[in-house]
């Protein structure tokens, strides 16, 4: 990615996907995948090094970083909350989806999304992608949701904290003084810039 993509005038249009890291009011951490259509916090857009740091953070999480080798192994479990109606359209219910997610983790290890909760101790939120997948919705969520809204996909049983993150990467973690990731099911894309700083 080039450093010109994220800037104060950026708006989500589906062309580029960004993964960012958030911290809630009690210090719990979450991996937020915008899937092209979820909005991003203004603090990320204001930096001229956001993409470099986000890429470094992603490499750290997936244990592909030479700069920030990861020994973060929480050895917990993963909880499945909501899941994409499109991605898992061939699965028959939540138990089958969870089994598929765990099999993916057993196959891919540190490269699987489930590892973000199992060993990195983080929540995983996914934004709805109506641009490429019209009508996609988070299965199990009964309220209204719109393109770009972030739904809670996975959660850990053993939590990470900011001290688990290498010091240079902590500055790219955006914070919310009001959200509690354990209590929120969906974060509206239109509220991202109000809720995170």
GUMITOR-165364 format. One record per residue: residue in one letter; x, y, z of N, C-alpha, C, CB in turn. Coordinates in steps of 0.05 Angstrom, whole numbers, plus 32768, in hexadecimal, padded with zeros to 4 digits. Each point is the difference from the previous one (the first is absolute). Glycine has a CB too. Example, Ala and Ser with C-alpha at 12.3 -4.5 7.8 and 13.67 -1.06 7.14 Angstrom:
<sites>
A81087F8E809C7FEE801880008012801880007FDA7FE98019 S801F802C7FD98010801880017FF18016800E80187FF37FD5 
</sites>
This chain:
<sites>
X80117FE880007FEF801880008011801980007FDC7FE78018 X801B802D7FDC800E801A7FFF7FF58012801680097FFC7FCF X8007801780397FF8801180167FEC80167FF8802D7FF78014 X7FCD80097FD27FED80157FF77FE37FF880048022800E7FDF X7FD97FD880267FE47FF780017FF1800B8018800E7FD77FE8 X7FFE8028802F7FF3800A80188008801D80057FFF7FD28014 X7FED80407FED8004801C80057FE6800B800B802380047FDA X7FDD801580307FE8800B800C7FE780017FEE801F801A801C X7FE57FE47FCA7FE980017FEE7FF77FE47FF78011802C7FF0 X7FFB7FBF801B7FF97FE57FF97FE37FF9800880317FF38004 X7FC27FFF7FEB7FE57FF580067FFF7FE37FF67FEA802E7FFD X80087FC180117FFF7FE47FF87FF07FFC7FE680037FF38030 X800A80027FBC7FF37FFC7FE680037FE47FF5800880307FF7 X80037FBE801A80027FE47FF8801A7FF97FF27FD080007FFD X804080147FFB80187FF97FEF80167FF480117FF480267FE2 X800F7FE2803780167FF780107FF67FF6801B801F80207FE9 X7FEC7FCA80207FF97FF5801B8016800780147FE67FDA7FEA X8011802F802D8013800680157FF87FF2801A8008802D7FEB X800C7FCA80237FFC7FF3801A800D801280157FFE7FD17FEC X7FF380378028800A801280157FFA7FF4801B7FF980287FE2 X80157FE380327FFE7FF5801B7FF38014801380297FE47FF7 X7FC4801280197FF28012801280017FF6801D7FE1800D7FDA X801D800580387FFF7FFA801D7FE7800C800C80327FFE8002 X7FC07FF2800E7FE7800B800C8005800D801B7FE77FDC7FE9 X8003802C8024800380108019800D7FF180177FD780187FF2 X802B7FCE800C800D7FF18016801A7FF27FF77FD37FF98014 X8037800F7FD4801A7FF67FF77FFF7FE77FEF801180158029 X7FD87FE17FD17FFE7FE97FEE800780087FE47FDE7FEA801D X802F80047FD3800980077FE57FEF7FF17FEB802E80088012 X7FCF80047FD77FF17FF57FEA800E80057FE67FD68005801A X80297FE77FD4800980037FE57FE780077FEF80277FDE8006 X7FDB80387FEC7FE9800B7FF180067FFF7FE27FF3801E8027 X7FFE7FD27FCB80047FFD7FE37FEA80107FF180157FD28005 X7FF480437FEC7FEB80117FF47FF57FF57FE6801780278015 X7FF67FC57FE07FF77FF27FE87FF880137FE97FF07FDB801E X801D803C7FE27FFC80137FEA7FEB80158005800E7FDC7FE3 X7FDF801E80307FE9801280027FFC800B801D7FEC7FE77FDB X8022800E80387FFE800B801B8010801A80037FF97FD28012 X7FFC80417FFC800F8019800380187FFC80137FD5801B7FF8 X803D7FF8800980187FFF801080018018801380187FE77FDC X7FF58016803B800280178013801180177FF47FFC7FDF8026 X7FFC80397FE1800E80177FF6801E800080087FD580198002 X80317FDC8015801C8001800980127FEF7FED7FF080058030 X80057FE67FC480107FF17FEC800380107FE77FEF7FD68013 X7FFC80387FE58001800F7FE78012801880027FD27FF17FF6 X803280198022801080188004801E7FFB7FFF7FDB8012801B X802D7FD47FE8801C7FFA8001800B7FFB7FE47FFA7FEC802E X801F801A7FCD800C7FFA7FE6800F7FE58000800480317FF8 X7FFB7FC1801F800E7FE680027FEC7FEA8008802A8017800C X7FBC7FEE7FF17FEC7FEC800980037FE67FF27FE28025800A X80207FDC7FDC80017FE67FF180197FF080067FE680167FDC X80307FF7802880197FF280077FFD7FF2801B801B80217FE5 X7FDA7FEE802E7FFC7FF4801B7FEB7FEB8001800E802B8013 X7FDC7FD87FDD7FEC7FEC7FFF800B7FE67FF37FDC80247FFD X80347FDF7FEF800D7FE97FF480127FF280137FFD80167FD3 X80127FFA803C80127FF580147FF07FF18016802180257FF7 X7FC97FE680107FEF7FF480157FF57FE57FF57FF4802D8014 X80037FD37FD47FF57FE87FF480167FEA7FFF7FDF801B7FE5 X80397FEC801380167FED7FFF80057FF5801C801480187FD9 X7FEB7FF9803B80047FF8801C7FEA7FEC80088015802C800B X7FD27FDA7FEF7FEA7FEE800880027FE57FF37FE380288006 X80257FD77FE180007FE77FF2801C7FF380007FDC80117FE3 X80357FF9802F801B7FF5800580117FFF7FE77FEC7FE58025 X801280307FCB801080027FE88014801780017FDA7FEC7FE7 X8029801F8030801180188003801C7FF9800A7FD7801B8009 X803D7FF07FE8801C7FFE800A800680178012800D7FE97FD6 X7FE4802D80268004801880117FF57FFC801C7FFF801C7FD6 X7FE97FD7802B7FF37FFC801A7FF87FE380037FEE802F7FFF X80257FC080077FFA7FE380047FEB7FFD8016802E7FF37FF0 X7FBF7FFB800C7FEA7FFD801380037FE680107FE2801A7FE1 X801D7FE980397FFE7FE880117FE68001801080337FFE8004 X7FB980107FF17FE78003800D7FEF7FE67FFC800180337FFA X7FFD7FBC801A7FF27FE77FFE7FEE7FFD801980257FEB7FE5 X7FC2801D80197FEE800080167FF57FE480067FF4802F7FF6 X800C7FC07FF57FF67FE480037FE47FFF800C802F7FF18005 X7FBF80207FF07FE5800080097FED7FF27FED8009802B8017 X7FDE7FDC7FEA7FEC7FF57FEE7FF480177FF07FF67FDA801F X7FF980207FCE7FF480147FEF7FE17FFD8002802880027FE1 X7FCB801480227FE280017FFF7FF7800C7FE67FFE80048032 X7FEF7FEF7FC17FF4800A7FE87FE6800F800680147FDA7FE6 X7FEA803F80117FE8801080057FEE80017FE7801A801C8022 X7FEE7FF47FCB7FF180027FE780127FF97FE87FE280248014 X80137FD57FD680107FF87FE97FF280087FE680147FDA801B X7FFC80287FD07FF7800A7FE67FED7FEC7FF4802A80197FFA X7FBF7FF17FFE7FEC7FEF7FF2800A7FF67FE57FDC80198017 X80377FF67FDD800B7FF87FE680177FED80037FF1802C7FEE X80227FDA802280187FF080027FF97FE4800A801B8028800A X7FD27FD680087FF97FE6800B7FE57FF67FF7801B800B8028 X7FDE7FFD7FBF7FE57FF97FF57FFC7FE27FFE8000802B7FE8 X80167FC680157FFD7FE37FFD7FFF7FF1801B801980047FD4 X7FEA800B804280007FF3801A7FE48000800C8030800E8006 X7FCB7FDD80097FE67FFD800C80008007801E7FF67FDC7FDF X800B803E80267FFE800A801B801B8006800D7FD77FE68003 X8027802580158017800B800F80147FEB80077FE280238012 X80157FC57FF680137FEB800780127FF87FE97FDF7FF08022 X8015800E7FC680107FF97FE9801480167FF97FDA7FE47FEF X801D80358014801280167FFA8018800080147FD9801B7FEE X80217FE1802B80167FFF801480137FE97FFA7FE180148022 X80147FD57FD780127FEA7FF9801180077FE87FDE7FE08012 X8017802D7FDA800F80087FE98016801480087FD87FF97FE3 X8022801A802E80148013800A80167FF2800F7FDC80238003 X801E7FCA800D80147FF2801080117FEE7FED7FE280008028 X80127FF47FC4800F7FF07FED801380117FF07FDA7FE07FFD X801D80387FFD801180137FF18018800880127FD980117FE7 X80227FF2803380168007801280147FE980037FE1801E8019 X80157FC97FE880117FE9800280117FFD7FE77FDF7FE9801E X8016801F7FCC800E7FFE7FE6801580177FFC7FD77FE97FED X8020802F801A801180187FFA800F800B80177FDF800B7FDE X801A7FED803A800E800980187FFF801E8004801D7FD87FFB X7FFB803480078002801C80067FF580127FE980277FF6801C X7FD37FFF7FCD7FF6800F7FE97FE18000800080297FF67FE6 X7FCA7FFC802C7FE37FFE80017FF58017801180027FCE7FFA X7FE7803C7FFE7FF3801580107FFA7FF7801C7FEC80127FD6 X800D7FD5802E7FF97FF6801B8018800380137FE07FE07FEB X8038801F800A8018800380118001801B800D80187FE07FE2 X7FDC803480117FFF801B800C7FF28000801B800080147FD2 X7FED7FDA80317FF27FFE801A800D7FEA80117FD5800F7FEB X80327FDA800A800A7FEA8010801B8007800C7FE87FE07FE2 X802B802A800E801B8005800A8007801D8003800C7FD67FEB X7FE7803C80078007801C80027FED800E8014801180007FD1 X7FD97FF380377FEF800A80157FEF80187FF880217FF0801F X7FD880127FC77FF280177FF67FE47FF97FF5802C80167FF6 X7FC27FFD800C7FE67FFF7FF2800580047FE27FE780108029 X80077FE57FC7800180057FE37FE5800B7FF780227FDA7FFA X7FDF803E7FFA7FE8800C7FF4800480017FE27FF8801B802A X7FF37FDF7FC7800080007FE37FEB80147FF680107FD07FFE X7FF880407FEE7FED80137FF47FF17FF37FE9801D8026800D X7FC97FE17FF17FF07FF57FEA8009800B7FE57FD97FFB8020 X80277FF47FCC800980077FE67FE97FFE7FEC802F7FF0800B X7FC080247FF47FE97FFF7FED800980087FE47FE1800A8026 X803680017FD7800980077FE680067FE87FEE801380298014 X7FFA7FC37FF980067FE77FF17FED7FE98006802F800E8001 X7FC47FF580167FED7FEA80097FE6800D800880267FE38010 X7FC980257FDD7FE6800D80067FEF7FEE8012800280197FD4 X7FF37FF380407FEF7FF08012800E7FF180167FE27FFD7FDA X803880058027800E7FF280167FF6800A801B80297FFA7FE2 X7FD47FF580317FF98008801B800D7FED80147FD480137FF0 X802F7FF68029800C7FEF80157FEB7FED800B80218024800C X7FE27FC37FEF7FEC7FEC80097FFF8000801E80097FE47FD7 X7FDE801E80347FFC8001801C7FFB801C800B801C7FD98003 X7FEA803B7FED7FFB801C80087FE580087FF68032800B8000 X7FBC7FFE80117FE480047FF87FF9801D7FFB7FF57FD9801A X801D803A7FEC7FF9801C7FFB800A80097FE5800380088032 X7FF580117FC88007800B7FE6801E80057FFE7FD380167FFD X80397FE47FEC801C80067FFC800480097FE3800E7FDE8023 X800780317FD88005800C7FE6801C7FF97FF67FE08025800B X80257FE17FDC801A7FFB7FF48016800E80107FEA7FFC7FD3 X802B7FF580348017800B800E7FFE7FFE801E8005801E7FDB X7FE37FDB80307FFE7FFC801D80117FE980097FD180127FFF X803C7FF1801880127FEB800B7FF07FEF80138028801E7FFB X7FD77FC880007FF37FED801280157FEF800F7FD77FFF7FE2 X80227FF9803680127FF0801080007FE37FF67FF9801E8028 X801E7FD97FCE80027FE67FF4800B7FEB8015800780157FD2 X80107FF28039800D7FED80138008800F801980117FE47FDA X7FF1800D803C800A800C801980127FEB800E7FD7801E8005 X803C7FEC800B80127FEE800E7FF67FF8801C802680147FE7 X7FE57FD780247FFA7FFA801C8016800980137FE67FD87FF0 X8032802D80058016800B800F8008801A7FF180117FD28011 X7FEE80447FFD8002801A7FF4801D800A7FFE7FD3800A8011 X803380037FD88019800E7FFE7FFD801C800C800C7FE77FD6 X800A8026802F8000801C800A8015800F7FF17FF07FF2802E X800F80287FD5801280117FF0801D7FFA80067FDD80248000 X80297FD28018801C7FFA8006800A7FE87FF07FF98012802E X7FF57FDE7FC680097FEA7FEF800A800A7FE47FDF7FE38018 X801C80367FE28007800B7FE6801B800E80017FCF80067FF5 X80427FF67FF78019800F80007FFC801E800180147FDB7FE5 X7FFC8032802B7FFD801C80057FFC80117FE7801B7FFA8028 X7FF580037FC37FFC80117FE87FE57FFC7FF280327FFE7FFA X7FC27FEB800A7FE67FFB7FF37FE8800A801080157FD87FEB X7FF0802E802E7FE9800880117FF5801B7FF780147FE88026 X7FFC80297FCD7FF6801A7FF87FEC7FFF7FEA802B8012800E X7FD27FD77FE47FED7FFE7FEA7FE57FF4800B80267FFB7FDE X7FDA7FFD803B7FE77FF5800C7FED8017800680197FD88014 X7FCF80277FE17FEC801680067FEF7FF880178000800E7FCF X7FF6800580407FF37FFB80197FE3800A8000802C80028017 X7FC37FF07FF87FE5800980057FFC8002801E7FEF7FEB7FD5 X8007802C80347FFA8004801C7FE57FF68008801E80277FFF X7FD17FD17FEE7FE57FF880067FF97FE37FFA7FF4802F7FF8 X80197FC57FF47FF97FE57FF8800C7FEB80127FFD80107FD1 X7FF47FDA8033800A7FE8800D7FFC7FE97FEC7FF580128030 X80217FE47FC67FFE7FEC7FEA7FF17FE78009802A80117FEE X7FD67FE9802C7FF27FE8800A7FE18005800080287FF4801B X7FD080247FE37FE3800780027FF480097FE58008800B8030 X80087FFC7FBD7FF6800B7FE780007FEB7FEB8011802E800C X7FDA7FD17FE47FFD7FEC7FEA8007800C7FE57FDD7FE9801B X801D80307FE28005800D7FE68007801E80047FE07FE07FEA X8033802980068007801D80017FFB800C7FE580237FF78023 X7FCB801C7FDC7FF8800C7FE78018800F7FF47FD180058010 X80327FF77FD68016800D7FF27FFF801E800380017FDB7FDF X7FE7803080217FFC801D80038008800B801B7FDD7FFC7FDF X80277FF2803580078009801B801E7FFD80067FD27FF3800E X803D80017FDF801C7FFA80068010801980087FFD7FDA7FDF X7FFF803C80128010801880067FF8800E8019800780057FCF X7FE17FF5803B7FF7800B801A80097FEF80177FD980147FE9 X80297FD2801380057FED8016801D7FFC80057FD57FEA7FF5 X803C80197FF6801D7FFA8003801180187FFB7FF77FD17FF2 X801E8031801E801280177FFD801D7FF77FFC7FE1801C801C 
</sites>
